[in-house]
Amino acid sequence: MADINIEVTDTIDITDVTCPITFVKSKVAIEELEEGEVLQIHLNSGEPLENVPRSLAEEGHEVLKKVDNGDGTWELYVKRGAD
C-alpha cells in the first residue's frame, strides 16, 4: 500500500479481546463514524489481523493501510464506506 497521509477520526484498541469480538468492536466503532471518516484500529497479529480487515471490507469499508508495530501488534486504517 502506498505511503499516504491519513487523517484519523477515531481510534480503538482491540488487543485485549479475541475473535469474533475483535470484529464486533471494530464494526460498532466504524458505524459510529460518518462516510469517509477513518478509524485507526490497534490489533494483534494472527487471526485478528486476518479477519478484521477482510470482514470490514466485506461490509463495504476501505482498508487504507496496515502498519506493523514490530511487537506483535498492528495499526489498521479503515475508511468508512457508504451505508
N, CA, C and O atoms as a Maestro MAE file, in Angstrom:
{
 s_m_m2io_version
 :::
 2.0.0
}

f_m_ct {
 s_m_title
 :::
 protein
 m_atom[332] {
  # First column is atom index #
  i_m_mmod_type
  r_m_x_coord
  r_m_y_coord
  r_m_z_coord
  i_m_residue_number
  s_m_chain_name
  s_m_pdb_residue_name
  s_m_pdb_atom_name
  i_m_atomic_number
  :::
  1 25 0.835 -1.171 0.000 1 A "MET " " N  " 7
  2 3 0.000 0.000 0.000 1 A "MET " " CA " 6
  3 2 0.882 1.236 0.000 1 A "MET " " C  " 6
  4 15 1.942 1.261 0.625 1 A "MET " " O  " 8
  5 25 0.444 2.222 -0.683 2 A "ALA " " N  " 7
  6 3 1.227 3.450 -0.802 2 A "ALA " " CA " 6
  7 2 1.340 4.148 0.553 2 A "ALA " " C  " 6
  8 15 0.446 4.051 1.394 2 A "ALA " " O  " 8
  9 25 2.441 4.842 0.744 3 A "ASP " " N  " 7
  10 3 2.632 5.611 1.959 3 A "ASP " " CA " 6
  11 2 1.828 6.895 1.818 3 A "ASP " " C  " 6
  12 15 2.199 7.797 1.066 3 A "ASP " " O  " 8
  13 25 0.725 6.964 2.550 4 A "ILE " " N  " 7
  14 3 -0.173 8.103 2.430 4 A "ILE " " CA " 6
  15 2 -0.381 8.755 3.792 4 A "ILE " " C  " 6
  16 15 -0.256 8.105 4.830 4 A "ILE " " O  " 8
  17 25 -0.696 10.031 3.775 5 A "ASN " " N  " 7
  18 3 -1.006 10.751 4.997 5 A "ASN " " CA " 6
  19 2 -2.482 10.528 5.293 5 A "ASN " " C  " 6
  20 15 -3.339 10.861 4.475 5 A "ASN " " O  " 8
  21 25 -2.779 9.970 6.448 6 A "ILE " " N  " 7
  22 3 -4.150 9.608 6.791 6 A "ILE " " CA " 6
  23 2 -4.610 10.451 7.976 6 A "ILE " " C  " 6
  24 15 -3.955 10.478 9.018 6 A "ILE " " O  " 8
  25 25 -5.728 11.131 7.813 7 A "GLU " " N  " 7
  26 3 -6.330 11.884 8.912 7 A "GLU " " CA " 6
  27 2 -7.294 10.964 9.653 7 A "GLU " " C  " 6
  28 15 -8.337 10.585 9.122 7 A "GLU " " O  " 8
  29 25 -6.937 10.612 10.877 8 A "VAL " " N  " 7
  30 3 -7.709 9.666 11.678 8 A "VAL " " CA " 6
  31 2 -8.821 10.394 12.428 8 A "VAL " " C  " 6
  32 15 -8.586 11.427 13.056 8 A "VAL " " O  " 8
  33 25 -10.034 9.845 12.357 9 A "THR " " N  " 7
  34 3 -11.187 10.413 13.037 9 A "THR " " CA " 6
  35 2 -11.336 9.841 14.442 9 A "THR " " C  " 6
  36 15 -11.649 10.570 15.384 9 A "THR " " O  " 8
  37 25 -11.109 8.527 14.582 10 A "ASP " " N  " 7
  38 3 -11.262 7.855 15.873 10 A "ASP " " CA " 6
  39 2 -10.299 6.681 15.939 10 A "ASP " " C  " 6
  40 15 -9.858 6.170 14.910 10 A "ASP " " O  " 8
  41 25 -9.977 6.258 17.149 11 A "THR " " N  " 7
  42 3 -9.049 5.149 17.371 11 A "THR " " CA " 6
  43 2 -9.641 4.186 18.394 11 A "THR " " C  " 6
  44 15 -10.250 4.605 19.378 11 A "THR " " O  " 8
  45 25 -9.450 2.872 18.145 12 A "ILE " " N  " 7
  46 3 -9.824 1.872 19.153 12 A "ILE " " CA " 6
  47 2 -8.675 0.887 19.318 12 A "ILE " " C  " 6
  48 15 -7.867 0.694 18.409 12 A "ILE " " O  " 8
  49 25 -8.618 0.273 20.483 13 A "ASP " " N  " 7
  50 3 -7.622 -0.751 20.803 13 A "ASP " " CA " 6
  51 2 -8.374 -2.040 21.093 13 A "ASP " " C  " 6
  52 15 -9.137 -2.123 22.056 13 A "ASP " " O  " 8
  53 25 -8.149 -3.058 20.240 14 A "ILE " " N  " 7
  54 3 -8.835 -4.340 20.438 14 A "ILE " " CA " 6
  55 2 -7.834 -5.460 20.736 14 A "ILE " " C  " 6
  56 15 -8.103 -6.634 20.479 14 A "ILE " " O  " 8
  57 25 -6.687 -5.083 21.276 15 A "THR " " N  " 7
  58 3 -5.666 -6.092 21.588 15 A "THR " " CA " 6
  59 2 -6.046 -6.943 22.793 15 A "THR " " C  " 6
  60 15 -5.438 -7.990 23.019 15 A "THR " " O  " 8
  61 25 -7.030 -6.520 23.565 16 A "ASP " " N  " 7
  62 3 -7.415 -7.249 24.776 16 A "ASP " " CA " 6
  63 2 -8.591 -8.196 24.570 16 A "ASP " " C  " 6
  64 15 -9.076 -8.793 25.532 16 A "ASP " " O  " 8
  65 25 -9.061 -8.344 23.317 17 A "VAL " " N  " 7
  66 3 -10.191 -9.236 23.038 17 A "VAL " " CA " 6
  67 2 -9.818 -10.210 21.920 17 A "VAL " " C  " 6
  68 15 -8.851 -9.996 21.187 17 A "VAL " " O  " 8
  69 25 -10.606 -11.287 21.804 18 A "THR " " N  " 7
  70 3 -10.354 -12.303 20.786 18 A "THR " " CA " 6
  71 2 -11.501 -12.329 19.781 18 A "THR " " C  " 6
  72 15 -12.571 -11.769 20.020 18 A "THR " " O  " 8
  73 25 -11.253 -12.993 18.651 19 A "CYS " " N  " 7
  74 3 -12.270 -13.148 17.615 19 A "CYS " " CA " 6
  75 2 -13.416 -13.977 18.185 19 A "CYS " " C  " 6
  76 15 -13.155 -14.910 18.944 19 A "CYS " " O  " 8
  77 25 -14.652 -13.687 17.862 20 A "PRO " " N  " 7
  78 3 -15.142 -12.704 16.904 20 A "PRO " " CA " 6
  79 2 -15.389 -11.315 17.508 20 A "PRO " " C  " 6
  80 15 -15.863 -10.418 16.811 20 A "PRO " " O  " 8
  81 25 -15.075 -11.130 18.789 21 A "ILE " " N  " 7
  82 3 -15.323 -9.839 19.431 21 A "ILE " " CA " 6
  83 2 -14.484 -8.739 18.786 21 A "ILE " " C  " 6
  84 15 -14.894 -7.579 18.781 21 A "ILE " " O  " 8
  85 25 -13.318 -9.086 18.244 22 A "THR " " N  " 7
  86 3 -12.482 -8.084 17.573 22 A "THR " " CA " 6
  87 2 -13.256 -7.432 16.431 22 A "THR " " C  " 6
  88 15 -13.228 -6.211 16.277 22 A "THR " " O  " 8
  89 25 -13.941 -8.238 15.637 23 A "PHE " " N  " 7
  90 3 -14.724 -7.691 14.531 23 A "PHE " " CA " 6
  91 2 -15.926 -6.912 15.046 23 A "PHE " " C  " 6
  92 15 -16.239 -5.840 14.527 23 A "PHE " " O  " 8
  93 25 -16.598 -7.439 16.056 24 A "VAL " " N  " 7
  94 3 -17.786 -6.779 16.599 24 A "VAL " " CA " 6
  95 2 -17.432 -5.372 17.095 24 A "VAL " " C  " 6
  96 15 -18.131 -4.411 16.776 24 A "VAL " " O  " 8
  97 25 -16.353 -5.250 17.869 25 A "LYS " " N  " 7
  98 3 -15.938 -3.931 18.378 25 A "LYS " " CA " 6
  99 2 -15.547 -2.996 17.232 25 A "LYS " " C  " 6
  100 15 -15.860 -1.806 17.260 25 A "LYS " " O  " 8
  101 25 -14.862 -3.540 16.229 26 A "SER " " N  " 7
  102 3 -14.458 -2.726 15.076 26 A "SER " " CA " 6
  103 2 -15.674 -2.252 14.292 26 A "SER " " C  " 6
  104 15 -15.740 -1.094 13.879 26 A "SER " " O  " 8
  105 25 -16.631 -3.142 14.089 27 A "LYS " " N  " 7
  106 3 -17.839 -2.797 13.331 27 A "LYS " " CA " 6
  107 2 -18.641 -1.722 14.055 27 A "LYS " " C  " 6
  108 15 -19.106 -0.771 13.426 27 A "LYS " " O  " 8
  109 25 -18.807 -1.858 15.357 28 A "VAL " " N  " 7
  110 3 -19.549 -0.858 16.133 28 A "VAL " " CA " 6
  111 2 -18.847 0.495 16.045 28 A "VAL " " C  " 6
  112 15 -19.502 1.520 15.856 28 A "VAL " " O  " 8
  113 25 -17.517 0.505 16.183 29 A "ALA " " N  " 7
  114 3 -16.756 1.761 16.147 29 A "ALA " " CA " 6
  115 2 -16.856 2.444 14.789 29 A "ALA " " C  " 6
  116 15 -17.033 3.661 14.722 29 A "ALA " " O  " 8
  117 25 -16.743 1.678 13.708 30 A "ILE " " N  " 7
  118 3 -16.773 2.303 12.379 30 A "ILE " " CA " 6
  119 2 -18.181 2.779 12.030 30 A "ILE " " C  " 6
  120 15 -18.342 3.755 11.297 30 A "ILE " " O  " 8
  121 25 -19.188 2.105 12.545 31 A "GLU " " N  " 7
  122 3 -20.565 2.523 12.263 31 A "GLU " " CA " 6
  123 2 -20.918 3.828 12.967 31 A "GLU " " C  " 6
  124 15 -21.898 4.477 12.601 31 A "GLU " " O  " 8
  125 25 -20.138 4.223 13.971 32 A "GLU " " N  " 7
  126 3 -20.361 5.493 14.655 32 A "GLU " " CA " 6
  127 2 -19.780 6.670 13.868 32 A "GLU " " C  " 6
  128 15 -20.060 7.827 14.181 32 A "GLU " " O  " 8
  129 25 -18.976 6.376 12.851 33 A "LEU " " N  " 7
  130 3 -18.357 7.414 12.030 33 A "LEU " " CA " 6
  131 2 -19.264 7.784 10.859 33 A "LEU " " C  " 6
  132 15 -20.199 7.057 10.522 33 A "LEU " " O  " 8
  133 25 -18.968 8.924 10.254 34 A "GLU " " N  " 7
  134 3 -19.651 9.347 9.034 34 A "GLU " " CA " 6
  135 2 -18.916 8.755 7.833 34 A "GLU " " C  " 6
  136 15 -17.739 8.411 7.933 34 A "GLU " " O  " 8
  137 25 -19.597 8.637 6.716 35 A "GLU " " N  " 7
  138 3 -18.980 8.142 5.492 35 A "GLU " " CA " 6
  139 2 -17.723 8.955 5.174 35 A "GLU " " C  " 6
  140 15 -17.751 10.185 5.201 35 A "GLU " " O  " 8
  141 25 -16.626 8.263 4.874 36 A "GLY " " N  " 7
  142 3 -15.374 8.918 4.517 36 A "GLY " " CA " 6
  143 2 -14.432 9.153 5.688 36 A "GLY " " C  " 6
  144 15 -13.253 9.442 5.482 36 A "GLY " " O  " 8
  145 25 -14.935 9.033 6.920 37 A "GLU " " N  " 7
  146 3 -14.061 9.197 8.083 37 A "GLU " " CA " 6
  147 2 -13.233 7.934 8.295 37 A "GLU " " C  " 6
  148 15 -13.580 6.859 7.805 37 A "GLU " " O  " 8
  149 25 -12.125 8.079 9.037 38 A "VAL " " N  " 7
  150 3 -11.161 6.985 9.172 38 A "VAL " " CA " 6
  151 2 -11.046 6.516 10.619 38 A "VAL " " C  " 6
  152 15 -10.914 7.315 11.547 38 A "VAL " " O  " 8
  153 25 -11.099 5.203 10.780 39 A "LEU " " N  " 7
  154 3 -10.911 4.558 12.074 39 A "LEU " " CA " 6
  155 2 -9.543 3.905 12.104 39 A "LEU " " C  " 6
  156 15 -9.187 3.163 11.189 39 A "LEU " " O  " 8
  157 25 -8.772 4.176 13.152 40 A "GLN " " N  " 7
  158 3 -7.492 3.506 13.387 40 A "GLN " " CA " 6
  159 2 -7.743 2.416 14.421 40 A "GLN " " C  " 6
  160 15 -8.246 2.687 15.511 40 A "GLN " " O  " 8
  161 25 -7.389 1.180 14.072 41 A "ILE " " N  " 7
  162 3 -7.620 0.041 14.949 41 A "ILE " " CA " 6
  163 2 -6.273 -0.547 15.357 41 A "ILE " " C  " 6
  164 15 -5.474 -0.931 14.503 41 A "ILE " " O  " 8
  165 25 -6.025 -0.614 16.652 42 A "HIS " " N  " 7
  166 3 -4.814 -1.235 17.197 42 A "HIS " " CA " 6
  167 2 -5.189 -2.681 17.503 42 A "HIS " " C  " 6
  168 15 -6.034 -2.934 18.361 42 A "HIS " " O  " 8
  169 25 -4.556 -3.645 16.797 43 A "LEU " " N  " 7
  170 3 -4.934 -5.041 16.938 43 A "LEU " " CA " 6
  171 2 -3.717 -5.951 16.916 43 A "LEU " " C  " 6
  172 15 -2.618 -5.553 16.529 43 A "LEU " " O  " 8
  173 25 -3.950 -7.184 17.344 44 A "ASN " " N  " 7
  174 3 -2.885 -8.186 17.368 44 A "ASN " " CA " 6
  175 2 -2.712 -8.824 16.000 44 A "ASN " " C  " 6
  176 15 -3.630 -8.835 15.180 44 A "ASN " " O  " 8
  177 25 -1.512 -9.356 15.767 45 A "SER " " N  " 7
  178 3 -1.285 -10.121 14.541 45 A "SER " " CA " 6
  179 2 -2.016 -11.453 14.672 45 A "SER " " C  " 6
  180 15 -2.585 -11.758 15.720 45 A "SER " " O  " 8
  181 25 -1.995 -12.239 13.603 46 A "GLY " " N  " 7
  182 3 -2.679 -13.524 13.617 46 A "GLY " " CA " 6
  183 2 -4.115 -13.394 13.175 46 A "GLY " " C  " 6
  184 15 -4.423 -12.679 12.221 46 A "GLY " " O  " 8
  185 25 -4.999 -14.095 13.879 47 A "GLU " " N  " 7
  186 3 -6.405 -14.149 13.490 47 A "GLU " " CA " 6
  187 2 -7.069 -12.766 13.399 47 A "GLU " " C  " 6
  188 15 -7.776 -12.508 12.424 47 A "GLU " " O  " 8
  189 25 -6.869 -11.866 14.377 48 A "PRO " " N  " 7
  190 3 -7.492 -10.539 14.230 48 A "PRO " " CA " 6
  191 2 -7.028 -9.800 12.974 48 A "PRO " " C  " 6
  192 15 -7.840 -9.182 12.286 48 A "PRO " " O  " 8
  193 25 -5.741 -9.860 12.674 49 A "LEU " " N  " 7
  194 3 -5.201 -9.168 11.505 49 A "LEU " " CA " 6
  195 2 -5.719 -9.772 10.203 49 A "LEU " " C  " 6
  196 15 -5.839 -9.074 9.196 49 A "LEU " " O  " 8
  197 25 -6.022 -11.047 10.222 50 A "GLU " " N  " 7
  198 3 -6.576 -11.705 9.036 50 A "GLU " " CA " 6
  199 2 -8.067 -11.401 8.881 50 A "GLU " " C  " 6
  200 15 -8.533 -11.094 7.783 50 A "GLU " " O  " 8
  201 25 -8.808 -11.489 9.980 51 A "ASN " " N  " 7
  202 3 -10.269 -11.431 9.908 51 A "ASN " " CA " 6
  203 2 -10.863 -10.026 9.914 51 A "ASN " " C  " 6
  204 15 -11.803 -9.757 9.166 51 A "ASN " " O  " 8
  205 25 -10.340 -9.133 10.735 52 A "VAL " " N  " 7
  206 3 -10.952 -7.800 10.866 52 A "VAL " " CA " 6
  207 2 -10.909 -7.028 9.543 52 A "VAL " " C  " 6
  208 15 -11.948 -6.531 9.108 52 A "VAL " " O  " 8
  209 25 -9.741 -6.907 8.881 53 A "PRO " " N  " 7
  210 3 -9.740 -6.162 7.610 53 A "PRO " " CA " 6
  211 2 -10.641 -6.799 6.544 53 A "PRO " " C  " 6
  212 15 -11.346 -6.097 5.818 53 A "PRO " " O  " 8
  213 25 -10.612 -8.112 6.460 54 A "ARG " " N  " 7
  214 3 -11.442 -8.815 5.470 54 A "ARG " " CA " 6
  215 2 -12.917 -8.574 5.740 54 A "ARG " " C  " 6
  216 15 -13.682 -8.266 4.825 54 A "ARG " " O  " 8
  217 25 -13.311 -8.714 6.992 55 A "SER " " N  " 7
  218 3 -14.723 -8.546 7.350 55 A "SER " " CA " 6
  219 2 -15.197 -7.113 7.148 55 A "SER " " C  " 6
  220 15 -16.311 -6.892 6.674 55 A "SER " " O  " 8
  221 25 -14.364 -6.139 7.500 56 A "LEU " " N  " 7
  222 3 -14.755 -4.738 7.292 56 A "LEU " " CA " 6
  223 2 -14.865 -4.416 5.805 56 A "LEU " " C  " 6
  224 15 -15.758 -3.674 5.396 56 A "LEU " " O  " 8
  225 25 -13.965 -4.967 4.994 57 A "ALA " " N  " 7
  226 3 -14.034 -4.769 3.541 57 A "ALA " " CA " 6
  227 2 -15.316 -5.386 2.981 57 A "ALA " " C  " 6
  228 15 -15.952 -4.813 2.097 57 A "ALA " " O  " 8
  229 25 -15.688 -6.551 3.498 58 A "GLU " " N  " 7
  230 3 -16.930 -7.197 3.056 58 A "GLU " " CA " 6
  231 2 -18.155 -6.362 3.421 58 A "GLU " " C  " 6
  232 15 -19.192 -6.451 2.763 58 A "GLU " " O  " 8
  233 25 -18.033 -5.551 4.472 59 A "GLU " " N  " 7
  234 3 -19.118 -4.662 4.901 59 A "GLU " " CA " 6
  235 2 -19.170 -3.380 4.067 59 A "GLU " " C  " 6
  236 15 -20.078 -2.568 4.243 59 A "GLU " " O  " 8
  237 25 -18.196 -3.190 3.154 60 A "GLY " " N  " 7
  238 3 -18.197 -2.034 2.275 60 A "GLY " " CA " 6
  239 2 -17.260 -0.912 2.680 60 A "GLY " " C  " 6
  240 15 -17.330 0.187 2.128 60 A "GLY " " O  " 8
  241 25 -16.379 -1.181 3.645 61 A "HIS " " N  " 7
  242 3 -15.415 -0.173 4.084 61 A "HIS " " CA " 6
  243 2 -14.083 -0.404 3.374 61 A "HIS " " C  " 6
  244 15 -13.823 -1.498 2.875 61 A "HIS " " O  " 8
  245 25 -13.244 0.625 3.331 62 A "GLU " " N  " 7
  246 3 -11.987 0.548 2.591 62 A "GLU " " CA " 6
  247 2 -10.792 0.481 3.543 62 A "GLU " " C  " 6
  248 15 -10.570 1.389 4.344 62 A "GLU " " O  " 8
  249 25 -10.032 -0.603 3.443 63 A "VAL " " N  " 7
  250 3 -8.805 -0.725 4.227 63 A "VAL " " CA " 6
  251 2 -7.739 0.119 3.527 63 A "VAL " " C  " 6
  252 15 -7.352 -0.165 2.394 63 A "VAL " " O  " 8
  253 25 -7.274 1.156 4.219 64 A "LEU " " N  " 7
  254 3 -6.314 2.081 3.631 64 A "LEU " " CA " 6
  255 2 -4.876 1.636 3.833 64 A "LEU " " C  " 6
  256 15 -4.048 1.763 2.931 64 A "LEU " " O  " 8
  257 25 -4.578 1.114 5.020 65 A "LYS " " N  " 7
  258 3 -3.185 0.816 5.337 65 A "LYS " " CA " 6
  259 2 -3.099 -0.098 6.547 65 A "LYS " " C  " 6
  260 15 -3.931 -0.025 7.452 65 A "LYS " " O  " 8
  261 25 -2.080 -0.968 6.558 66 A "LYS " " N  " 7
  262 3 -1.733 -1.799 7.710 66 A "LYS " " CA " 6
  263 2 -0.288 -1.486 8.066 66 A "LYS " " C  " 6
  264 15 0.580 -1.480 7.193 66 A "LYS " " O  " 8
  265 25 -0.023 -1.227 9.344 67 A "VAL " " N  " 7
  266 3 1.319 -0.883 9.793 67 A "VAL " " CA " 6
  267 2 1.737 -1.847 10.898 67 A "VAL " " C  " 6
  268 15 1.060 -1.963 11.919 67 A "VAL " " O  " 8
  269 25 2.861 -2.539 10.686 68 A "ASP " " N  " 7
  270 3 3.412 -3.464 11.667 68 A "ASP " " CA " 6
  271 2 4.164 -2.664 12.724 68 A "ASP " " C  " 6
  272 15 5.106 -1.939 12.405 68 A "ASP " " O  " 8
  273 25 3.751 -2.795 13.973 69 A "ASN " " N  " 7
  274 3 4.415 -2.086 15.069 69 A "ASN " " CA " 6
  275 2 5.679 -2.807 15.538 69 A "ASN " " C  " 6
  276 15 6.429 -2.269 16.352 69 A "ASN " " O  " 8
  277 25 5.923 -4.022 15.033 70 A "GLY " " N  " 7
  278 3 7.128 -4.762 15.378 70 A "GLY " " CA " 6
  279 2 7.080 -5.454 16.732 70 A "GLY " " C  " 6
  280 15 8.077 -6.023 17.176 70 A "GLY " " O  " 8
  281 25 5.928 -5.407 17.389 71 A "ASP " " N  " 7
  282 3 5.803 -6.036 18.711 71 A "ASP " " CA " 6
  283 2 4.646 -7.033 18.766 71 A "ASP " " C  " 6
  284 15 4.162 -7.377 19.844 71 A "ASP " " O  " 8
  285 25 4.211 -7.488 17.600 72 A "GLY " " N  " 7
  286 3 3.077 -8.409 17.540 72 A "GLY " " CA " 6
  287 2 1.743 -7.703 17.402 72 A "GLY " " C  " 6
  288 15 0.694 -8.346 17.358 72 A "GLY " " O  " 8
  289 25 1.782 -6.374 17.333 73 A "THR " " N  " 7
  290 3 0.550 -5.613 17.119 73 A "THR " " CA " 6
  291 2 0.653 -4.815 15.824 73 A "THR " " C  " 6
  292 15 1.744 -4.585 15.301 73 A "THR " " O  " 8
  293 25 -0.481 -4.407 15.331 74 A "TRP " " N  " 7
  294 3 -0.575 -3.662 14.074 74 A "TRP " " CA " 6
  295 2 -1.511 -2.484 14.240 74 A "TRP " " C  " 6
  296 15 -2.346 -2.461 15.144 74 A "TRP " " O  " 8
  297 25 -1.365 -1.508 13.363 75 A "GLU " " N  " 7
  298 3 -2.321 -0.412 13.224 75 A "GLU " " CA " 6
  299 2 -3.019 -0.622 11.883 75 A "GLU " " C  " 6
  300 15 -2.372 -0.775 10.847 75 A "GLU " " O  " 8
  301 25 -4.328 -0.627 11.923 76 A "LEU " " N  " 7
  302 3 -5.136 -0.796 10.723 76 A "LEU " " CA " 6
  303 2 -5.947 0.484 10.525 76 A "LEU " " C  " 6
  304 15 -6.612 0.955 11.447 76 A "LEU " " O  " 8
  305 25 -5.885 1.038 9.319 77 A "TYR " " N  " 7
  306 3 -6.617 2.265 8.991 77 A "TYR " " CA " 6
  307 2 -7.726 1.921 8.018 77 A "TYR " " C  " 6
  308 15 -7.473 1.402 6.931 77 A "TYR " " O  " 8
  309 25 -8.967 2.214 8.417 78 A "VAL " " N  " 7
  310 3 -10.125 1.837 7.613 78 A "VAL " " CA " 6
  311 2 -11.029 3.053 7.406 78 A "VAL " " C  " 6
  312 15 -11.408 3.735 8.358 78 A "VAL " " O  " 8
  313 25 -11.360 3.305 6.146 79 A "LYS " " N  " 7
  314 3 -12.270 4.411 5.801 79 A "LYS " " CA " 6
  315 2 -13.698 3.893 5.755 79 A "LYS " " C  " 6
  316 15 -13.986 2.869 5.136 79 A "LYS " " O  " 8
  317 25 -14.579 4.618 6.419 80 A "ARG " " N  " 7
  318 3 -15.994 4.229 6.471 80 A "ARG " " CA " 6
  319 2 -16.614 4.379 5.096 80 A "ARG " " C  " 6
  320 15 -16.502 5.421 4.451 80 A "ARG " " O  " 8
  321 25 -17.272 3.312 4.662 81 A "GLY " " N  " 7
  322 3 -17.956 3.327 3.386 81 A "GLY " " CA " 6
  323 2 -19.380 3.833 3.524 81 A "GLY " " C  " 6
  324 15 -19.827 4.183 4.616 81 A "GLY " " O  " 8
  325 25 -20.081 3.866 2.409 82 A "ALA " " N  " 7
  326 3 -21.490 4.282 2.400 82 A "ALA " " CA " 6
  327 2 -22.358 3.193 2.993 82 A "ALA " " C  " 6
  328 15 -21.997 2.017 2.977 82 A "ALA " " O  " 8
  329 25 -23.501 3.592 3.514 83 A "ASP " " N  " 7
  330 3 -24.454 2.605 4.050 83 A "ASP " " CA " 6
  331 2 -25.098 1.822 2.944 83 A "ASP " " C  " 6
  332 15 -25.926 0.949 3.206 83 A "ASP " " O  " 8
  :::
 }
 m_bond[331] {
  # First column is bond index #
  i_m_from
  i_m_to
  i_m_order
  :::
  1 1 2 1
  2 2 3 1
  3 3 4 2
  4 3 5 1
  5 5 6 1
  6 6 7 1
  7 7 8 2
  8 7 9 1
  9 9 10 1
  10 10 11 1
  11 11 12 2
  12 11 13 1
  13 13 14 1
  14 14 15 1
  15 15 16 2
  16 15 17 1
  17 17 18 1
  18 18 19 1
  19 19 20 2
  20 19 21 1
  21 21 22 1
  22 22 23 1
  23 23 24 2
  24 23 25 1
  25 25 26 1
  26 26 27 1
  27 27 28 2
  28 27 29 1
  29 29 30 1
  30 30 31 1
  31 31 32 2
  32 31 33 1
  33 33 34 1
  34 34 35 1
  35 35 36 2
  36 35 37 1
  37 37 38 1
  38 38 39 1
  39 39 40 2
  40 39 41 1
  41 41 42 1
  42 42 43 1
  43 43 44 2
  44 43 45 1
  45 45 46 1
  46 46 47 1
  47 47 48 2
  48 47 49 1
  49 49 50 1
  50 50 51 1
  51 51 52 2
  52 51 53 1
  53 53 54 1
  54 54 55 1
  55 55 56 2
  56 55 57 1
  57 57 58 1
  58 58 59 1
  59 59 60 2
  60 59 61 1
  61 61 62 1
  62 62 63 1
  63 63 64 2
  64 63 65 1
  65 65 66 1
  66 66 67 1
  67 67 68 2
  68 67 69 1
  69 69 70 1
  70 70 71 1
  71 71 72 2
  72 71 73 1
  73 73 74 1
  74 74 75 1
  75 75 76 2
  76 75 77 1
  77 77 78 1
  78 78 79 1
  79 79 80 2
  80 79 81 1
  81 81 82 1
  82 82 83 1
  83 83 84 2
  84 83 85 1
  85 85 86 1
  86 86 87 1
  87 87 88 2
  88 87 89 1
  89 89 90 1
  90 90 91 1
  91 91 92 2
  92 91 93 1
  93 93 94 1
  94 94 95 1
  95 95 96 2
  96 95 97 1
  97 97 98 1
  98 98 99 1
  99 99 100 2
  100 99 101 1
  101 101 102 1
  102 102 103 1
  103 103 104 2
  104 103 105 1
  105 105 106 1
  106 106 107 1
  107 107 108 2
  108 107 109 1
  109 109 110 1
  110 110 111 1
  111 111 112 2
  112 111 113 1
  113 113 114 1
  114 114 115 1
  115 115 116 2
  116 115 117 1
  117 117 118 1
  118 118 119 1
  119 119 120 2
  120 119 121 1
  121 121 122 1
  122 122 123 1
  123 123 124 2
  124 123 125 1
  125 125 126 1
  126 126 127 1
  127 127 128 2
  128 127 129 1
  129 129 130 1
  130 130 131 1
  131 131 132 2
  132 131 133 1
  133 133 134 1
  134 134 135 1
  135 135 136 2
  136 135 137 1
  137 137 138 1
  138 138 139 1
  139 139 140 2
  140 139 141 1
  141 141 142 1
  142 142 143 1
  143 143 144 2
  144 143 145 1
  145 145 146 1
  146 146 147 1
  147 147 148 2
  148 147 149 1
  149 149 150 1
  150 150 151 1
  151 151 152 2
  152 151 153 1
  153 153 154 1
  154 154 155 1
  155 155 156 2
  156 155 157 1
  157 157 158 1
  158 158 159 1
  159 159 160 2
  160 159 161 1
  161 161 162 1
  162 162 163 1
  163 163 164 2
  164 163 165 1
  165 165 166 1
  166 166 167 1
  167 167 168 2
  168 167 169 1
  169 169 170 1
  170 170 171 1
  171 171 172 2
  172 171 173 1
  173 173 174 1
  174 174 175 1
  175 175 176 2
  176 175 177 1
  177 177 178 1
  178 178 179 1
  179 179 180 2
  180 179 181 1
  181 181 182 1
  182 182 183 1
  183 183 184 2
  184 183 185 1
  185 185 186 1
  186 186 187 1
  187 187 188 2
  188 187 189 1
  189 189 190 1
  190 190 191 1
  191 191 192 2
  192 191 193 1
  193 193 194 1
  194 194 195 1
  195 195 196 2
  196 195 197 1
  197 197 198 1
  198 198 199 1
  199 199 200 2
  200 199 201 1
  201 201 202 1
  202 202 203 1
  203 203 204 2
  204 203 205 1
  205 205 206 1
  206 206 207 1
  207 207 208 2
  208 207 209 1
  209 209 210 1
  210 210 211 1
  211 211 212 2
  212 211 213 1
  213 213 214 1
  214 214 215 1
  215 215 216 2
  216 215 217 1
  217 217 218 1
  218 218 219 1
  219 219 220 2
  220 219 221 1
  221 221 222 1
  222 222 223 1
  223 223 224 2
  224 223 225 1
  225 225 226 1
  226 226 227 1
  227 227 228 2
  228 227 229 1
  229 229 230 1
  230 230 231 1
  231 231 232 2
  232 231 233 1
  233 233 234 1
  234 234 235 1
  235 235 236 2
  236 235 237 1
  237 237 238 1
  238 238 239 1
  239 239 240 2
  240 239 241 1
  241 241 242 1
  242 242 243 1
  243 243 244 2
  244 243 245 1
  245 245 246 1
  246 246 247 1
  247 247 248 2
  248 247 249 1
  249 249 250 1
  250 250 251 1
  251 251 252 2
  252 251 253 1
  253 253 254 1
  254 254 255 1
  255 255 256 2
  256 255 257 1
  257 257 258 1
  258 258 259 1
  259 259 260 2
  260 259 261 1
  261 261 262 1
  262 262 263 1
  263 263 264 2
  264 263 265 1
  265 265 266 1
  266 266 267 1
  267 267 268 2
  268 267 269 1
  269 269 270 1
  270 270 271 1
  271 271 272 2
  272 271 273 1
  273 273 274 1
  274 274 275 1
  275 275 276 2
  276 275 277 1
  277 277 278 1
  278 278 279 1
  279 279 280 2
  280 279 281 1
  281 281 282 1
  282 282 283 1
  283 283 284 2
  284 283 285 1
  285 285 286 1
  286 286 287 1
  287 287 288 2
  288 287 289 1
  289 289 290 1
  290 290 291 1
  291 291 292 2
  292 291 293 1
  293 293 294 1
  294 294 295 1
  295 295 296 2
  296 295 297 1
  297 297 298 1
  298 298 299 1
  299 299 300 2
  300 299 301 1
  301 301 302 1
  302 302 303 1
  303 303 304 2
  304 303 305 1
  305 305 306 1
  306 306 307 1
  307 307 308 2
  308 307 309 1
  309 309 310 1
  310 310 311 1
  311 311 312 2
  312 311 313 1
  313 313 314 1
  314 314 315 1
  315 315 316 2
  316 315 317 1
  317 317 318 1
  318 318 319 1
  319 319 320 2
  320 319 321 1
  321 321 322 1
  322 322 323 1
  323 323 324 2
  324 323 325 1
  325 325 326 1
  326 326 327 1
  327 327 328 2
  328 327 329 1
  329 329 330 1
  330 330 331 1
  331 331 332 2
  :::
 }
}
